[in-house]
Amino acid sequence: MKKSLYPMFLLSAALSFQAAAQDGAIFPTGEKSPNVHHVGDVWLSHVSNADSTFQYNIAEATFAPGARLDWHVHPGGQQLLITDGICYYQERNKPLQTLHKGEVVKCQPGVEHWHGATPDDAMTYLAVTEPQPTKWLERVSDEAYFGKEKTGKPSMTAEQEVINLSKQKWQWMADKNVDSLAVLFDKKAKFVHMGGSWGTEQELNIIKSGGIHYKKADIHETSVEIIDNTAILLNRITLLAVVGGNEVTNPFQVTEVYLKEGGNWKLGSLSFTKLLTP
């Protein structure tokens, strides 16, 4: 059997391409995958398929916060090039690894492992894989994923999970990270501003173009109420933003509504109420 090669120039080119694409996705987000071998929301795009000359597939996968694959094995091995966010990677009976944008991990042939996003961060990688069927194993337990097996500490509460996700959202907005925001925002979400209200697509376009640049949100007070699969979060913030080319600072009461979908929180509504006093 002919042994597949992973040319160094391919990996170098992919990383260089990623560095040159700071303001957007490298490839269009693929189709949402059915939850057969993973938990949470995962989108997969087949970038390049193996042929008679190049004996490997290249795919891009985007994971919502909290999404992870089941334990599995690649008979021919796999390489993951992290292009955005933070990735968890763990081999059987070994410590959990945390990988960041720009890092590469080699999944050795025949080694049982799993990988996915962290609880608080979306994640995207390019996967270079030999065209051999993946051997799927059992689900990754919540205890293993959240670290209870290692630390003995309980899993994060739903309230704290939503608070952390909201805080991460402000950073993504400041960074104009529309890829991660597109995963977080429900497609039918509503955004209410002082100047009007609109849906997800327009909000993402405004952030990407800089029509509104949410430069910095100083959070002074936060509260969360969980009702079944809905979380209502109230943030009292001071927002530094650039609107129409002008830098402005205003105190706001921000109301955020999150919905639990497929094991993950999705933002369903974000509204700003300007306060008379800081």
ZADO-1210 file (C-alpha; in nm, 4 decimals, padded with zeros to 6 digits):
<atoms>
<atom x="00.0000" y="00.0000" z="00.0000" code="MET" pos="1"/>
<atom x="00.1366" y="00.3386" z="-00.1006" code="LYS" pos="2"/>
<atom x="00.2131" y="00.5566" z="00.2023" code="LYS" pos="3"/>
<atom x="00.0505" y="00.8995" z="00.1992" code="SER" pos="4"/>
<atom x="00.2642" y="01.2113" z="00.2342" code="LEU" pos="5"/>
<atom x="00.1937" y="01.5405" z="00.4110" code="TYR" pos="6"/>
<atom x="00.4147" y="01.7909" z="00.2276" code="PRO" pos="7"/>
<atom x="00.5643" y="02.0617" z="00.4451" code="MET" pos="8"/>
<atom x="00.4945" y="02.3197" z="00.1766" code="PHE" pos="9"/>
<atom x="00.1206" y="02.2448" z="00.2091" code="LEU" pos="10"/>
<atom x="00.1201" y="02.3141" z="00.5820" code="LEU" pos="11"/>
<atom x="00.3345" y="02.6249" z="00.5406" code="SER" pos="12"/>
<atom x="00.1087" y="02.7605" z="00.2680" code="ALA" pos="13"/>
<atom x="-00.2043" y="02.6996" z="00.4739" code="ALA" pos="14"/>
<atom x="-00.0586" y="02.8813" z="00.7741" code="LEU" pos="15"/>
<atom x="00.0565" y="03.1723" z="00.5578" code="SER" pos="16"/>
<atom x="-00.2887" y="03.1934" z="00.4028" code="PHE" pos="17"/>
<atom x="-00.4416" y="03.1989" z="00.7509" code="GLN" pos="18"/>
<atom x="-00.2132" y="03.4827" z="00.8613" code="ALA" pos="19"/>
<atom x="-00.3170" y="03.6890" z="00.5609" code="ALA" pos="20"/>
<atom x="-00.6866" y="03.6442" z="00.6338" code="ALA" pos="21"/>
<atom x="-00.7168" y="03.8053" z="00.9757" code="GLN" pos="22"/>
<atom x="-01.0430" y="03.9809" z="00.8947" code="ASP" pos="23"/>
<atom x="-01.2478" y="03.6856" z="00.7707" code="GLY" pos="24"/>
<atom x="-01.2785" y="03.3125" z="00.7227" code="ALA" pos="25"/>
<atom x="-01.0289" y="03.1313" z="00.5047" code="ILE" pos="26"/>
<atom x="-01.3043" y="02.9323" z="00.3344" code="PHE" pos="27"/>
<atom x="-01.6844" y="02.9670" z="00.3408" code="PRO" pos="28"/>
<atom x="-01.8447" y="02.7950" z="00.6394" code="THR" pos="29"/>
<atom x="-01.9636" y="02.4513" z="00.5323" code="GLY" pos="30"/>
<atom x="-02.2813" y="02.2585" z="00.6039" code="GLU" pos="31"/>
<atom x="-02.3948" y="02.1888" z="00.9591" code="LYS" pos="32"/>
<atom x="-02.3177" y="01.8261" z="01.0414" code="SER" pos="33"/>
<atom x="-02.5807" y="01.5951" z="01.1951" code="PRO" pos="34"/>
<atom x="-02.5101" y="01.5059" z="01.5591" code="ASN" pos="35"/>
<atom x="-02.4035" y="01.1486" z="01.4943" code="VAL" pos="36"/>
<atom x="-02.0414" y="01.1463" z="01.6117" code="HIS" pos="37"/>
<atom x="-02.0273" y="01.4720" z="01.8073" code="HIS" pos="38"/>
<atom x="-02.1980" y="01.6903" z="02.0670" code="VAL" pos="39"/>
<atom x="-02.2979" y="02.0491" z="01.9873" code="GLY" pos="40"/>
<atom x="-02.2903" y="02.2392" z="01.6584" code="ASP" pos="41"/>
<atom x="-02.0210" y="02.1610" z="01.3997" code="VAL" pos="42"/>
<atom x="-01.9953" y="02.2882" z="01.0417" code="TRP" pos="43"/>
<atom x="-01.7840" y="02.0976" z="00.7871" code="LEU" pos="44"/>
<atom x="-01.6480" y="02.2107" z="00.4509" code="SER" pos="45"/>
<atom x="-01.4605" y="01.9738" z="00.2154" code="HIS" pos="46"/>
<atom x="-01.1842" y="02.1991" z="00.0825" code="VAL" pos="47"/>
<atom x="-00.9964" y="01.9451" z="-00.1289" code="SER" pos="48"/>
<atom x="-01.0473" y="01.5719" z="-00.1802" code="ASN" pos="49"/>
<atom x="-00.7819" y="01.3066" z="-00.2366" code="ALA" pos="50"/>
<atom x="-00.7118" y="01.1899" z="-00.5900" code="ASP" pos="51"/>
<atom x="-00.4622" y="00.9684" z="-00.7735" code="SER" pos="52"/>
<atom x="-00.1818" y="01.2191" z="-00.7126" code="THR" pos="53"/>
<atom x="-00.2564" y="01.3706" z="-00.3712" code="PHE" pos="54"/>
<atom x="-00.3359" y="01.0981" z="-00.1205" code="GLN" pos="55"/>
<atom x="-00.5048" y="01.3110" z="00.1479" code="TYR" pos="56"/>
<atom x="-00.8234" y="01.5044" z="00.2109" code="ASN" pos="57"/>
<atom x="-00.8354" y="01.8616" z="00.3382" code="ILE" pos="58"/>
<atom x="-01.1401" y="01.9810" z="00.5299" code="ALA" pos="59"/>
<atom x="-01.2297" y="02.2851" z="00.7373" code="GLU" pos="60"/>
<atom x="-01.4360" y="02.2329" z="01.0538" code="ALA" pos="61"/>
<atom x="-01.5942" y="02.5038" z="01.2689" code="THR" pos="62"/>
<atom x="-01.7073" y="02.4209" z="01.6235" code="PHE" pos="63"/>
<atom x="-01.9480" y="02.6230" z="01.8366" code="ALA" pos="64"/>
<atom x="-01.8455" y="02.6696" z="02.2024" code="PRO" pos="65"/>
<atom x="-01.8899" y="02.3391" z="02.3840" code="GLY" pos="66"/>
<atom x="-01.8926" y="02.1264" z="02.0675" code="ALA" pos="67"/>
<atom x="-01.6630" y="01.8249" z="02.0578" code="ARG" pos="68"/>
<atom x="-01.6160" y="01.5034" z="01.8602" code="LEU" pos="69"/>
<atom x="-01.6532" y="01.1577" z="02.0120" code="ASP" pos="70"/>
<atom x="-01.3453" y="00.9501" z="02.0877" code="TRP" pos="71"/>
<atom x="-01.2116" y="00.8191" z="01.7567" code="HIS" pos="72"/>
<atom x="-00.9137" y="00.6815" z="01.5644" code="VAL" pos="73"/>
<atom x="-00.7624" y="00.7800" z="01.2286" code="HIS" pos="74"/>
<atom x="-00.5923" y="00.4703" z="01.0811" code="PRO" pos="75"/>
<atom x="-00.3645" y="00.6872" z="00.8667" code="GLY" pos="76"/>
<atom x="-00.3248" y="00.9756" z="01.1112" code="GLY" pos="77"/>
<atom x="-00.4369" y="01.3370" z="01.0808" code="GLN" pos="78"/>
<atom x="-00.2939" y="01.6869" z="01.1192" code="GLN" pos="79"/>
<atom x="-00.4995" y="01.9772" z="01.2572" code="LEU" pos="80"/>
<atom x="-00.4051" y="02.3376" z="01.1777" code="LEU" pos="81"/>
<atom x="-00.5888" y="02.5646" z="01.4228" code="ILE" pos="82"/>
<atom x="-00.6954" y="02.8747" z="01.2275" code="THR" pos="83"/>
<atom x="-00.9226" y="03.0406" z="01.4832" code="ASP" pos="84"/>
<atom x="-01.0288" y="03.0131" z="01.8456" code="GLY" pos="85"/>
<atom x="-00.9124" y="02.7636" z="02.1092" code="ILE" pos="86"/>
<atom x="-00.9043" y="02.3852" z="02.0632" code="CYS" pos="87"/>
<atom x="-00.9118" y="02.1013" z="02.3148" code="TYR" pos="88"/>
<atom x="-00.7164" y="01.7882" z="02.2150" code="TYR" pos="89"/>
<atom x="-00.6695" y="01.4740" z="02.4227" code="GLN" pos="90"/>
<atom x="-00.5234" y="01.1301" z="02.3603" code="GLU" pos="91"/>
<atom x="-00.6396" y="00.8290" z="02.5592" code="ARG" pos="92"/>
<atom x="-00.4859" y="00.8222" z="02.9112" code="ASN" pos="93"/>
<atom x="-00.2979" y="01.1481" z="02.8522" code="LYS" pos="94"/>
<atom x="-00.3558" y="01.5028" z="02.9823" code="PRO" pos="95"/>
<atom x="-00.5910" y="01.7382" z="02.8005" code="LEU" pos="96"/>
<atom x="-00.4092" y="01.9835" z="02.5715" code="GLN" pos="97"/>
<atom x="-00.5202" y="02.3365" z="02.4882" code="THR" pos="98"/>
<atom x="-00.4231" y="02.4635" z="02.1419" code="LEU" pos="99"/>
<atom x="-00.4562" y="02.8161" z="02.0051" code="HIS" pos="100"/>
<atom x="-00.4847" y="02.9835" z="01.6678" code="LYS" pos="101"/>
<atom x="-00.1674" y="02.9205" z="01.4664" code="GLY" pos="102"/>
<atom x="-00.0767" y="02.5899" z="01.6361" code="GLU" pos="103"/>
<atom x="-00.0640" y="02.2443" z="01.4755" code="VAL" pos="104"/>
<atom x="-00.1311" y="01.9039" z="01.6303" code="VAL" pos="105"/>
<atom x="-00.0457" y="01.5657" z="01.4788" code="LYS" pos="106"/>
<atom x="-00.2983" y="01.2923" z="01.5553" code="CYS" pos="107"/>
<atom x="-00.0844" y="00.9804" z="01.5263" code="GLN" pos="108"/>
<atom x="-00.2136" y="00.6798" z="01.3266" code="PRO" pos="109"/>
<atom x="-00.4130" y="00.4350" z="01.5370" code="GLY" pos="110"/>
<atom x="-00.4151" y="00.6518" z="01.8525" code="VAL" pos="111"/>
<atom x="-00.7508" y="00.7014" z="02.0279" code="GLU" pos="112"/>
<atom x="-00.8237" y="01.0695" z="02.0838" code="HIS" pos="113"/>
<atom x="-01.0860" y="01.3454" z="02.0672" code="TRP" pos="114"/>
<atom x="-01.0842" y="01.7167" z="01.9904" code="HIS" pos="115"/>
<atom x="-01.3252" y="02.0066" z="01.9946" code="GLY" pos="116"/>
<atom x="-01.3918" y="02.3625" z="02.1084" code="ALA" pos="117"/>
<atom x="-01.3590" y="02.4825" z="02.4677" code="THR" pos="118"/>
<atom x="-01.6771" y="02.5582" z="02.6672" code="PRO" pos="119"/>
<atom x="-01.6325" y="02.9327" z="02.6075" code="ASP" pos="120"/>
<atom x="-01.4737" y="02.9643" z="02.2627" code="ASP" pos="121"/>
<atom x="-01.5669" y="02.8738" z="01.9078" code="ALA" pos="122"/>
<atom x="-01.2892" y="02.7060" z="01.7115" code="MET" pos="123"/>
<atom x="-01.1938" y="02.6388" z="01.3488" code="THR" pos="124"/>
<atom x="-00.9252" y="02.4131" z="01.2049" code="TYR" pos="125"/>
<atom x="-00.8036" y="02.2706" z="00.8751" code="LEU" pos="126"/>
<atom x="-00.7719" y="01.8906" z="00.8875" code="ALA" pos="127"/>
<atom x="-00.5321" y="01.7006" z="00.6608" code="VAL" pos="128"/>
<atom x="-00.6303" y="01.3320" z="00.6597" code="THR" pos="129"/>
<atom x="-00.5624" y="01.0135" z="00.4669" code="GLU" pos="130"/>
<atom x="-00.8774" y="00.8849" z="00.2908" code="PRO" pos="131"/>
<atom x="-00.9358" y="00.5949" z="00.5301" code="GLN" pos="132"/>
<atom x="-01.2582" y="00.5551" z="00.7308" code="PRO" pos="133"/>
<atom x="-01.2490" y="00.7023" z="01.0805" code="THR" pos="134"/>
<atom x="-01.3151" y="00.4520" z="01.3594" code="LYS" pos="135"/>
<atom x="-01.5668" y="00.6122" z="01.5972" code="TRP" pos="136"/>
<atom x="-01.5765" y="00.5170" z="01.9649" code="LEU" pos="137"/>
<atom x="-01.7757" y="00.6367" z="02.2693" code="GLU" pos="138"/>
<atom x="-01.8890" y="00.9869" z="02.3580" code="ARG" pos="139"/>
<atom x="-01.6579" y="01.2146" z="02.5570" code="VAL" pos="140"/>
<atom x="-01.8082" y="01.2373" z="02.9049" code="SER" pos="141"/>
<atom x="-01.8956" y="01.5723" z="03.0587" code="ASP" pos="142"/>
<atom x="-01.6626" y="01.4826" z="03.3450" code="GLU" pos="143"/>
<atom x="-01.3700" y="01.4435" z="03.1046" code="ALA" pos="144"/>
<atom x="-01.4620" y="01.7494" z="02.8992" code="TYR" pos="145"/>
<atom x="-01.5085" y="01.9872" z="03.1923" code="PHE" pos="146"/>
<atom x="-01.2119" y="01.8464" z="03.3810" code="GLY" pos="147"/>
<atom x="-01.3923" y="01.6936" z="03.6809" code="LYS" pos="148"/>
<atom x="-01.1965" y="01.3695" z="03.6382" code="GLU" pos="149"/>
<atom x="-00.8715" y="01.5639" z="03.6777" code="LYS" pos="150"/>
<atom x="-00.9647" y="01.8234" z="03.9415" code="THR" pos="151"/>
<atom x="-01.2527" y="01.6718" z="04.1356" code="GLY" pos="152"/>
<atom x="-01.4393" y="02.0021" z="04.0984" code="LYS" pos="153"/>
<atom x="-01.7993" y="02.0225" z="03.9795" code="PRO" pos="154"/>
<atom x="-01.8852" y="02.1343" z="03.6281" code="SER" pos="155"/>
<atom x="-01.9466" y="02.5007" z="03.5592" code="MET" pos="156"/>
<atom x="-02.2969" y="02.6241" z="03.6438" code="THR" pos="157"/>
<atom x="-02.5268" y="02.7305" z="03.3612" code="ALA" pos="158"/>
<atom x="-02.5287" y="03.0855" z="03.4978" code="GLU" pos="159"/>
<atom x="-02.1489" y="03.1091" z="03.4939" code="GLN" pos="160"/>
<atom x="-02.1364" y="02.9503" z="03.1496" code="GLU" pos="161"/>
<atom x="-02.3663" y="03.2222" z="03.0110" code="VAL" pos="162"/>
<atom x="-02.1721" y="03.4996" z="03.1891" code="ILE" pos="163"/>
<atom x="-01.8449" y="03.3747" z="03.0419" code="ASN" pos="164"/>
<atom x="-01.9984" y="03.3441" z="02.6963" code="LEU" pos="165"/>
<atom x="-02.1357" y="03.6999" z="02.7144" code="SER" pos="166"/>
<atom x="-01.7945" y="03.8314" z="02.8184" code="LYS" pos="167"/>
<atom x="-01.6296" y="03.6439" z="02.5302" code="GLN" pos="168"/>
<atom x="-01.8905" y="03.7920" z="02.2934" code="LYS" pos="169"/>
<atom x="-01.7799" y="04.1497" z="02.3771" code="TRP" pos="170"/>
<atom x="-01.4217" y="04.0568" z="02.2905" code="GLN" pos="171"/>
<atom x="-01.5295" y="03.9009" z="01.9591" code="TRP" pos="172"/>
<atom x="-01.7239" y="04.2192" z="01.8802" code="MET" pos="173"/>
<atom x="-01.4199" y="04.4336" z="01.9634" code="ALA" pos="174"/>
<atom x="-01.2030" y="04.2112" z="01.7406" code="ASP" pos="175"/>
<atom x="-01.4653" y="04.2108" z="01.4599" code="LYS" pos="176"/>
<atom x="-01.4523" y="03.8312" z="01.4801" code="ASN" pos="177"/>
<atom x="-01.7662" y="03.7707" z="01.2752" code="VAL" pos="178"/>
<atom x="-01.6884" y="03.4002" z="01.2267" code="ASP" pos="179"/>
<atom x="-01.7217" y="03.3249" z="01.5984" code="SER" pos="180"/>
<atom x="-02.0159" y="03.5629" z="01.6306" code="LEU" pos="181"/>
<atom x="-02.1943" y="03.3929" z="01.3403" code="ALA" pos="182"/>
<atom x="-02.1730" y="03.0661" z="01.5338" code="VAL" pos="183"/>
<atom x="-02.2996" y="03.2293" z="01.8545" code="LEU" pos="184"/>
<atom x="-02.5836" y="03.4346" z="01.7040" code="PHE" pos="185"/>
<atom x="-02.9046" y="03.2505" z="01.6226" code="ASP" pos="186"/>
<atom x="-03.0023" y="03.3068" z="01.2590" code="LYS" pos="187"/>
<atom x="-03.3295" y="03.4638" z="01.3766" code="LYS" pos="188"/>
<atom x="-03.1714" y="03.6787" z="01.6494" code="ALA" pos="189"/>
<atom x="-03.2795" y="04.0416" z="01.6945" code="LYS" pos="190"/>
<atom x="-03.0527" y="04.3351" z="01.7804" code="PHE" pos="191"/>
<atom x="-03.2041" y="04.6531" z="01.9250" code="VAL" pos="192"/>
<atom x="-02.9969" y="04.9725" z="01.9153" code="HIS" pos="193"/>
<atom x="-03.0748" y="05.3373" z="01.9804" code="MET" pos="194"/>
<atom x="-03.0869" y="05.3913" z="01.6045" code="GLY" pos="195"/>
<atom x="-03.3082" y="05.0945" z="01.5152" code="GLY" pos="196"/>
<atom x="-03.3384" y="04.7175" z="01.5224" code="SER" pos="197"/>
<atom x="-03.2361" y="04.4456" z="01.2770" code="TRP" pos="198"/>
<atom x="-03.1445" y="04.0800" z="01.2381" code="GLY" pos="199"/>
<atom x="-02.8305" y="03.8675" z="01.2539" code="THR" pos="200"/>
<atom x="-02.7092" y="03.9165" z="00.8969" code="GLU" pos="201"/>
<atom x="-02.7199" y="04.2962" z="00.9192" code="GLN" pos="202"/>
<atom x="-02.5563" y="04.2974" z="01.2629" code="GLU" pos="203"/>
<atom x="-02.2680" y="04.0828" z="01.1355" code="LEU" pos="204"/>
<atom x="-02.2261" y="04.3050" z="00.8284" code="ASN" pos="205"/>
<atom x="-02.2201" y="04.6179" z="01.0470" code="ILE" pos="206"/>
<atom x="-01.9537" y="04.4675" z="01.2730" code="ILE" pos="207"/>
<atom x="-01.7438" y="04.3416" z="00.9814" code="LYS" pos="208"/>
<atom x="-01.7574" y="04.6748" z="00.7948" code="SER" pos="209"/>
<atom x="-01.6902" y="04.8813" z="01.1055" code="GLY" pos="210"/>
<atom x="-02.0224" y="05.0653" z="01.0757" code="GLY" pos="211"/>
<atom x="-02.0310" y="05.0173" z="01.4525" code="ILE" pos="212"/>
<atom x="-01.7011" y="04.9215" z="01.6124" code="HIS" pos="213"/>
<atom x="-01.7557" y="04.7967" z="01.9665" code="TYR" pos="214"/>
<atom x="-01.4039" y="04.8856" z="02.0814" code="LYS" pos="215"/>
<atom x="-01.4391" y="04.8116" z="02.4521" code="LYS" pos="216"/>
<atom x="-01.7135" y="04.7141" z="02.6943" code="ALA" pos="217"/>
<atom x="-01.6365" y="04.7768" z="03.0620" code="ASP" pos="218"/>
<atom x="-01.8724" y="04.5482" z="03.2549" code="ILE" pos="219"/>
<atom x="-01.9798" y="04.6868" z="03.5929" code="HIS" pos="220"/>
<atom x="-02.2596" y="04.4518" z="03.6948" code="GLU" pos="221"/>
<atom x="-02.4028" y="04.1259" z="03.5607" code="THR" pos="222"/>
<atom x="-02.6983" y="03.9082" z="03.6557" code="SER" pos="223"/>
<atom x="-02.8466" y="03.5949" z="03.4966" code="VAL" pos="224"/>
<atom x="-03.1851" y="03.4279" z="03.5284" code="GLU" pos="225"/>
<atom x="-03.2276" y="03.0756" z="03.3860" code="ILE" pos="226"/>
<atom x="-03.5807" y="02.9733" z="03.2831" code="ILE" pos="227"/>
<atom x="-03.5870" y="02.6204" z="03.1390" code="ASP" pos="228"/>
<atom x="-03.3734" y="02.6435" z="02.8217" code="ASN" pos="229"/>
<atom x="-03.3645" y="03.0241" z="02.8221" code="THR" pos="230"/>
<atom x="-03.1123" y="03.2516" z="02.9942" code="ALA" pos="231"/>
<atom x="-03.1779" y="03.6230" z="03.0445" code="ILE" pos="232"/>
<atom x="-02.8618" y="03.8185" z="03.1161" code="LEU" pos="233"/>
<atom x="-02.8470" y="04.1833" z="03.2240" code="LEU" pos="234"/>
<atom x="-02.5221" y="04.3745" z="03.1811" code="ASN" pos="235"/>
<atom x="-02.4577" y="04.7262" z="03.3082" code="ARG" pos="236"/>
<atom x="-02.1686" y="04.8479" z="03.0959" code="ILE" pos="237"/>
<atom x="-01.9815" y="05.1505" z="02.9722" code="THR" pos="238"/>
<atom x="-01.9320" y="05.1062" z="02.5991" code="LEU" pos="239"/>
<atom x="-01.6560" y="05.2713" z="02.3991" code="LEU" pos="240"/>
<atom x="-01.7545" y="05.2549" z="02.0331" code="ALA" pos="241"/>
<atom x="-01.6876" y="05.4134" z="01.6969" code="VAL" pos="242"/>
<atom x="-02.0078" y="05.5068" z="01.5147" code="VAL" pos="243"/>
<atom x="-01.9952" y="05.6827" z="01.1788" code="GLY" pos="244"/>
<atom x="-01.6260" y="05.7549" z="01.2280" code="GLY" pos="245"/>
<atom x="-01.6818" y="05.9215" z="01.5675" code="ASN" pos="246"/>
<atom x="-01.5652" y="05.7723" z="01.8961" code="GLU" pos="247"/>
<atom x="-01.8342" y="05.7816" z="02.1655" code="VAL" pos="248"/>
<atom x="-01.8710" y="05.6524" z="02.5217" code="THR" pos="249"/>
<atom x="-02.2099" y="05.5752" z="02.6758" code="ASN" pos="250"/>
<atom x="-02.3458" y="05.3871" z="02.9778" code="PRO" pos="251"/>
<atom x="-02.5918" y="05.1123" z="02.8830" code="PHE" pos="252"/>
<atom x="-02.8129" y="04.8491" z="03.0357" code="GLN" pos="253"/>
<atom x="-02.7757" y="04.5589" z="02.7916" code="VAL" pos="254"/>
<atom x="-03.0274" y="04.2764" z="02.7866" code="THR" pos="255"/>
<atom x="-02.9129" y="03.9493" z="02.6313" code="GLU" pos="256"/>
<atom x="-03.1359" y="03.6451" z="02.5767" code="VAL" pos="257"/>
<atom x="-02.9725" y="03.3067" z="02.5178" code="TYR" pos="258"/>
<atom x="-03.1439" y="02.9844" z="02.4092" code="LEU" pos="259"/>
<atom x="-03.0063" y="02.6331" z="02.4726" code="LYS" pos="260"/>
<atom x="-02.9918" y="02.4570" z="02.1351" code="GLU" pos="261"/>
<atom x="-02.8253" y="02.1194" z="02.0834" code="GLY" pos="262"/>
<atom x="-02.6412" y="02.1511" z="02.4140" code="GLY" pos="263"/>
<atom x="-02.5066" y="02.4995" z="02.3340" code="ASN" pos="264"/>
<atom x="-02.6198" y="02.8533" z="02.4139" code="TRP" pos="265"/>
<atom x="-02.7217" y="03.0675" z="02.1150" code="LYS" pos="266"/>
<atom x="-02.7796" y="03.4425" z="02.1372" code="LEU" pos="267"/>
<atom x="-03.1423" y="03.5154" z="02.0475" code="GLY" pos="268"/>
<atom x="-03.1644" y="03.8840" z="02.1357" code="SER" pos="269"/>
<atom x="-02.9346" y="04.1744" z="02.2244" code="LEU" pos="270"/>
<atom x="-03.0764" y="04.5149" z="02.3172" code="SER" pos="271"/>
<atom x="-02.9195" y="04.8404" z="02.4393" code="PHE" pos="272"/>
<atom x="-03.0917" y="05.0844" z="02.6772" code="THR" pos="273"/>
<atom x="-02.8990" y="05.4060" z="02.7350" code="LYS" pos="274"/>
<atom x="-02.8683" y="05.5044" z="03.1018" code="LEU" pos="275"/>
<atom x="-02.8993" y="05.8652" z="03.2208" code="LEU" pos="276"/>
<atom x="-02.6180" y="05.8188" z="03.4718" code="THR" pos="277"/>
<atom x="-02.2974" y="05.6086" z="03.4566" code="PRO" pos="278"/>
</atoms>
